[in-house]
Amino acid sequence: MPDRTRFGVKMENNGITGYNEGAMPVKRKLLYVIVILGGMLTSAAQSVIEPYRQITVSKEKGAAFQTIQEAVNATRDLGPGYVLIHIRNGVYREKVSIPGWKTKVILRGESREGTVIVNSDFSGKKDSITGQERTTFNSYTLLVEGNDFTAENLTVKNASCGEGQAVALHVEGDRAVFRNCRILGCQDTVYAAAEGSRQYYENCYVEGTTDFIFGEATAVFSKCTIKSLRNSYITAAATPEGKDFGFVFLHCRLVAAEGVSGVFLGRPWRPYAKTVFISCNLGGHIVPEGWDPWKGDRMFPEKEKTAFYAEYDNTGPGADTGKRVPWAKQLTRKQYRSYTLRHILMGKEKENPWYKRSL
């Protein structure tokens, strides 16, 4: 008997006893299609999280957990599922670390503006305990090394400005999601780190001065507001060689502080940097040439020859590509079609999309 496949389901005798293909009533055919498609859609949307444990952090006297780090430390190492940490409004002056063995941690603030995690370390600052100078890589306010991390409705801030590189958010874990968050700093605000890390930022606000979104990760910023506080550079990607995607900005809005009028979309930290802006609104602070090659790097002297910097369908006064640097690209229609969230963040994986997970 010939093999038949419908909607990815192998069928014999049409999979319904007593019916053959020609004799199946139209209504039953339609019902069959609806049931199959409904199952497919349900499967695709199964990203709802049911935490096995919930913890509340509050600045109020008598609260079981008054710091975020205490709550993180109280979670089970490599636990059986997601842990939801509710954070009440307040200013939490601490340096928070989510180590690699603390997986599936969710930090949910009471409100984006009211729940603030803040620190002020910077590169060159002496550690009060060890006496050693901090570097960019340990200047963070929030470090995420555990996989499947989520943050919602809160602010992460590095209050140091003008003293050196000062990271607010440093992410190395895979499948990290940030929704409705503010990430505030000056130089090096967001370190999207680690070659194998995939990160998704949705409806977030990010501000900084120089290279304030940088790193090796594959990271998508969707419907975010990106604010430049100084004439400088927004991104500094270090995409590893062979990676299809680096930083991708989808439907974002690029704005600037008053008096800022000379900002580059990015410059390559490493030779194979990839950064693409698609359907974004670019303010008048974006310089006509768009991109900078980062000359003067003796180890990597001609990064513009291997970097991939591209745009597609952007709007606003900074979107005119007539005077862009000659090595910048405009995506073709065919290239643009590959910039779907699933393709960028999932590749050929068949699992439900992790970036859609929600409570």
Secondary structure, 3 states (H helix, E strand, C coil): CCCEEECCEEECHHHCCCCCCCCCCHHHHHHHHHHHHHHHHHHHCCCECCCCEEEEECCCCCCCECCHHHHHHCCCCCCCCCEEEEECCEEEECCEEECCCCCCEEEEECCCCCEEEEECCCCCCECCCCCCECCHHHCCCEEECCCCCEEECCEEEECCCCCCCCCCEEECCCCEEEECCEEECCCCCEEECCCCCEEEEECCEEEECCCCEEECCEEEEECCEEEECCCCEEEEECCCCCCCCCEEEECCEEEECCCCCCEEEECCCCCCCEEEEECCEECCCECCCCECCCCCCCCCCCHHHCCEEEEECCECCCCCCCCCCCCCEECCHHHHCCCCHHHHHHCCCCCCCHHHCEC
